Amino acid sequence: MQILYFAWIRERIGLPKEQVRTDATTVNELVAELAAREERYALAFSDLKAIRVALDQELSDFDAPLDGVREVAFFPPMTGG
C-alpha cells in the first residue's frame, strides 16, 4: 500500500511517501502500526484531530476499512482563501 504524507506530517516523518505492508483493516489500525514504528511517526500522529485522510484520493474517516485500498494520504486540514 502506498502511503503519502503532506505538509508538516511529511516534515515530521521525513518522507513524502512510502510503500508499506500492513495487516491493518482500518485507517485507525494503520495509524497505530505506523505510530508504533518509531518516535517520528508517533509525533506525526499524536493528534488525529489535526489530520485528514484520503483513501484512493477520496476523503475518508479514520474508522474506514482498508480492504482494496491502494493509496492512503495523510494531510492537515485545508483552508480556503
C-alpha positions as CSV (number, residue, x, y, z in Angstrom):
1,M,0.0,0.0,0.0
2,Q,1.3,3.5,-0.9
3,I,1.3,6.0,2.0
4,L,1.6,9.7,1.2
5,Y,2.4,12.4,3.7
6,F,1.9,16.1,3.2
7,A,2.9,19.4,4.8
8,W,4.0,19.2,8.5
9,I,3.2,15.5,8.6
10,R,5.8,14.9,5.9
11,E,8.3,17.1,7.7
12,R,7.9,15.2,11.0
13,I,8.2,11.8,9.4
14,G,10.9,12.9,6.9
15,L,9.4,11.1,3.9
16,P,6.9,12.3,1.2
17,K,5.7,8.7,0.6
18,E,6.5,5.1,1.3
19,Q,5.3,1.6,0.4
20,V,4.1,-0.4,3.4
21,R,2.9,-3.9,4.0
22,T,0.2,-3.9,6.7
23,D,-2.3,-6.2,8.4
24,A,-4.4,-3.2,9.4
25,T,-8.1,-3.4,8.5
26,T,-8.9,0.2,9.2
27,V,-7.2,3.6,8.9
28,N,-7.0,3.7,12.8
29,E,-5.2,0.4,12.8
30,L,-2.8,1.6,10.2
31,V,-2.1,4.8,12.1
32,A,-1.4,2.7,15.3
33,E,1.0,0.5,13.3
34,L,2.8,3.5,11.9
35,A,3.0,5.3,15.3
36,A,4.5,2.2,16.9
37,R,7.4,2.2,14.4
38,E,9.4,5.0,15.9
39,E,9.1,8.3,17.6
40,R,8.9,10.5,14.4
41,Y,5.7,8.6,13.4
42,A,4.3,8.8,16.9
43,L,4.9,12.5,16.9
44,A,3.3,13.0,13.5
45,F,0.2,11.0,14.5
46,S,-0.1,12.3,18.1
47,D,-3.2,14.4,17.4
48,L,-5.5,12.9,14.9
49,K,-7.9,15.8,15.2
50,A,-5.3,17.8,13.3
51,I,-5.0,15.3,10.4
52,R,-7.3,14.4,7.5
53,V,-7.1,11.2,5.5
54,A,-7.9,10.2,1.9
55,L,-8.2,6.7,0.6
56,D,-7.5,6.4,-3.1
57,Q,-7.9,10.2,-3.4
58,E,-11.3,10.2,-1.6
59,L,-11.7,12.0,1.7
60,S,-12.4,9.4,4.4
61,D,-12.7,8.8,8.1
62,F,-10.2,7.1,10.4
63,D,-12.6,4.2,11.0
64,A,-12.9,3.4,7.3
65,P,-11.9,0.0,6.1
66,L,-8.7,-0.5,4.1
67,D,-9.9,-3.5,2.1
68,G,-8.9,-2.9,-1.5
69,V,-7.3,0.5,-0.8
70,R,-4.1,1.1,-2.8
71,E,-3.2,4.6,-1.6
72,V,-3.6,6.4,1.8
73,A,-2.8,10.1,2.1
74,F,-2.4,12.0,5.4
75,F,-2.6,15.8,5.4
76,P,-3.6,18.7,7.6
77,P,-7.0,20.3,7.2
78,M,-7.0,22.8,4.4
79,T,-8.5,26.3,4.5
80,G,-9.9,28.2,1.5
81,G,-9.0,31.7,0.6
